[in-house]
Amino acid sequence: MYILSFMVDKRFLLQHMYFSSLFPSLLLMLLLSLSSSFYVVRYNQYGAICEKNISMGKECHYRALAIIWFPTS
């Protein structure tokens, strides 16, 4: 398991500009996803995992988004 990419929203990015150097790895993640599996973990401003609640009509407003990559080979 690898944490392949990590991105934050604009307000969070302004506070932590060093995360901007990780954005090019998103392209690598898209290429690797063709032959591997990955899933997205969203974290809210309190650091807890945040999921969308469609039944309640509320959408998760996350501050951080981590993409976890599982190689299939």
Helices and strands as residue ranges (DSSP letters): E 2-8, H 10-15, G 17-22, H 25-32, E 37-43, E 64-70
